[in-house]
Amino acid sequence: MDHPTRRDAANLLLVSPAVAFGSQANSAVTFGIIGTGGRGRYVGTHMANDKRARLTAICDLFPDRIDLAKTQVPGADKARAFKEYKELLAQQDIDAVLIATPVFLHPEHFEAAVNARKHIYCEKPAGADVAGVKRLMRAVARADKSKTMQFGFQQRFSPEYLTAERMVKEGKIGQLTLMTSYWVLGNRPPQQFKSPYDPKDQKLRHWGLWKDYSGGPIVEQDCHGVDTLNWFGKAHPVKATGTGGLRYKVPYGDWSSDHHNITYYYPGNLEGWLISIKHTGGFRDVKEQFFGSEGMIETARTYYRYHGPIPTSPLKNADDLADRSLIEKVDSKREITIDAVEAFFTSIVQKKPIDMSTAAAESTLTALLGRMAHETRREVSWEELLRSA
Ligand SMILES: NC(=O)c1ccc[n+]([C@@H]2O[C@H](COP(=O)([O-])OP(=O)(O)OC[C@H]3O[C@@H](n4cnc5c(N)ncnc54)[C@H](O)[C@@H]3O)[C@@H](O)[C@H]2O)c1
């Protein structure tokens, strides 16, 4: 089968690391990590494993997180360690930064990284509220455009997602009329809250449970699926409606919802549905589906699959038959964050900067639109959202 997105990926790899930088270690792309929590250490490890990169600095407010990085991330034990992110950004010998701090800090940290003229890989989402996203976009407007500004929406770098998106664009499923994002994922509802941390640090340590720090569940978690809807739908929605609520009382933090049913209305009569359910007793179903007049394409982090009508019986789908070969399914070759990290360093090495800031900002705003629609229990337009801050 033709894999057009392989060509996309290949374009990013036209220059091998050796050709671009020679073999001297000092020609590597130097990078620092701001926020060595779970994601910072995970993405930071993939970055450190890229032969074109060298980790030279790490930063976290808390010494225990610095210590974890030093033992887990290759090269971090020899890297300079900072408590203040501004000190890390002031290091002239750092080319690039990974920002993996709590969501509400992304605009501030992104803005400072733009001012310091670093290549940026900022974790998703772009901010926890509309004001934060606007602040980030103001920084983008005056950024040095020779620098990469990438965000942790890693789906956009997965060869399998890219193939699926191209299939939709090229009409493989006919006219796209409906998209769904399922973000069904969660442990048992927490019964009690017990923190190992000093009470004065607890909100920051458990930032994900507070809406002003995380944006809430739609913004912090479901934004990946929402980003995929915007990408495949080639637009942001013009308005949204939604319902949602709290199935289980939260013992800590201020989540006011743990399940959501949002309808996004895109230009051209295209709808995008977000079905998001937390606290599922461990059950996981995270995927997107794209329905057209001639078939359906499903995407997930580990595969994409295509169902088309069978030629001899157009009203039957391959699922009606025992012959599973009629369903085209392609598994991801690796964890898709590695695809995103590879694209990041390739863009720097090849001096072909990636700027996905508008897409990241729009996807974050789309998540905020869904939040506003279900919280107000009425239709909310894109313009109203933008006017709200
Ligand atoms: N792309 C993905 O698939 C994915 C997956 C998980 C998390 N994330 C995102 O990554 C980010 C981090 O999430 P996490 O799960 O690693 O959280 P985390 O709490 O484990 O890590 C955040 C770290 O930032 C540090 N920090 C807080 N304020 C700081 C400051 N002012 N300066 C320096 N460090 C500071 C914290 O001490 C902590 O170690 C979030 O935006 C989250 O949404 C993305």
The ligand as an SDF file (V2000), in Angstrom:
LIG
                    3D

 44 48  0  0  0  0  0  0  0  0999 V2000
    1.6890   15.2230   25.0410 N   0  0  0  0  0  0  0  0  0  0  0  0
    1.2800   14.3340   25.9160 C   0  0  0  0  0  0  0  0  0  0  0  0
    0.8640   13.2180   25.5560 O   0  0  0  0  0  0  0  0  0  0  0  0
    1.3460   14.6500   27.3860 C   0  0  0  0  0  0  0  0  0  0  0  0
    1.2540   13.6320   28.3380 C   0  0  0  0  0  0  0  0  0  0  0  0
    1.3160   13.9860   29.6810 C   0  0  0  0  0  0  0  0  0  0  0  0
    1.4610   15.3210   30.0510 C   0  0  0  0  0  0  0  0  0  0  0  0
    1.5360   16.2740   29.0940 N   0  0  0  0  0  0  0  0  0  0  0  0
    1.6730   17.7060   29.4560 C   0  0  0  0  0  0  0  0  0  0  0  0
    2.9690   17.9190   30.0100 O   0  0  0  0  0  0  0  0  0  0  0  0
    2.9130   18.9740   30.9590 C   0  0  0  0  0  0  0  0  0  0  0  0
    3.4860   18.4760   32.2810 C   0  0  0  0  0  0  0  0  0  0  0  0
    2.7040   17.4160   32.7590 O   0  0  0  0  0  0  0  0  0  0  0  0
    3.3000   16.3530   33.8010 P   0  0  0  0  0  0  0  0  0  0  0  0
    2.3360   15.2200   33.8350 O   0  0  0  0  0  0  0  0  0  0  0  0
    4.7130   16.0730   33.5100 O   0  0  0  0  0  0  0  0  0  0  0  0
    3.1800   17.1640   35.1840 O   0  0  0  0  0  0  0  0  0  0  0  0
    4.1830   17.0840   36.4000 P   0  0  0  0  0  0  0  0  0  0  0  0
    3.5220   17.7540   37.5580 O   0  0  0  0  0  0  0  0  0  0  0  0
    4.6430   15.6750   36.5940 O   0  0  0  0  0  0  0  0  0  0  0  0
    5.4350   17.9460   35.9220 O   0  0  0  0  0  0  0  0  0  0  0  0
    5.4500   19.3610   35.9240 C   0  0  0  0  0  0  0  0  0  0  0  0
    6.7840   19.7900   36.5120 C   0  0  0  0  0  0  0  0  0  0  0  0
    6.9130   21.2010   36.3910 O   0  0  0  0  0  0  0  0  0  0  0  0
    7.5540   21.6610   37.5850 C   0  0  0  0  0  0  0  0  0  0  0  0
    7.3240   23.0940   37.7630 N   0  0  0  0  0  0  0  0  0  0  0  0
    6.2350   23.7280   38.2500 C   0  0  0  0  0  0  0  0  0  0  0  0
    6.4110   25.0590   38.2080 N   0  0  0  0  0  0  0  0  0  0  0  0
    7.6520   25.2760   37.6990 C   0  0  0  0  0  0  0  0  0  0  0  0
    8.4130   26.4410   37.4190 C   0  0  0  0  0  0  0  0  0  0  0  0
    7.9220   27.6750   37.6420 N   0  0  0  0  0  0  0  0  0  0  0  0
    9.6530   26.2850   36.9080 N   0  0  0  0  0  0  0  0  0  0  0  0
   10.1660   25.0580   36.6760 C   0  0  0  0  0  0  0  0  0  0  0  0
    9.4820   23.9060   36.9180 N   0  0  0  0  0  0  0  0  0  0  0  0
    8.2390   24.0210   37.4200 C   0  0  0  0  0  0  0  0  0  0  0  0
    6.9340   20.8080   38.6710 C   0  0  0  0  0  0  0  0  0  0  0  0
    7.6950   20.8140   39.8500 O   0  0  0  0  0  0  0  0  0  0  0  0
    6.8880   19.4450   38.0040 C   0  0  0  0  0  0  0  0  0  0  0  0
    8.0480   18.6930   38.2500 O   0  0  0  0  0  0  0  0  0  0  0  0
    1.4570   19.4040   31.0060 C   0  0  0  0  0  0  0  0  0  0  0  0
    1.2390   20.4650   30.1380 O   0  0  0  0  0  0  0  0  0  0  0  0
    0.7100   18.1960   30.5080 C   0  0  0  0  0  0  0  0  0  0  0  0
   -0.5410   18.5060   29.9490 O   0  0  0  0  0  0  0  0  0  0  0  0
    1.5070   15.9730   27.7720 C   0  0  0  0  0  0  0  0  0  0  0  0
  1  2  1  0
  2  3  2  0
  2  4  1  0
  4  5  1  0
  4 44  2  0
  5  6  2  0
  6  7  1  0
  7  8  2  0
  8  9  1  0
  8 44  1  0
  9 10  1  0
  9 42  1  0
 10 11  1  0
 11 12  1  0
 11 40  1  0
 12 13  1  0
 13 14  1  0
 14 15  2  0
 14 16  1  0
 14 17  1  0
 17 18  1  0
 18 19  2  0
 18 20  1  0
 18 21  1  0
 21 22  1  0
 22 23  1  0
 23 24  1  0
 23 38  1  0
 24 25  1  0
 25 26  1  0
 25 36  1  0
 26 27  1  0
 26 35  1  0
 27 28  2  0
 28 29  1  0
 29 30  1  0
 29 35  2  0
 30 31  1  0
 30 32  2  0
 32 33  1  0
 33 34  2  0
 34 35  1  0
 36 37  1  0
 36 38  1  0
 38 39  1  0
 40 41  1  0
 40 42  1  0
 42 43  1  0
M  CHG  2   8   1  16  -1
M  END
$$$$
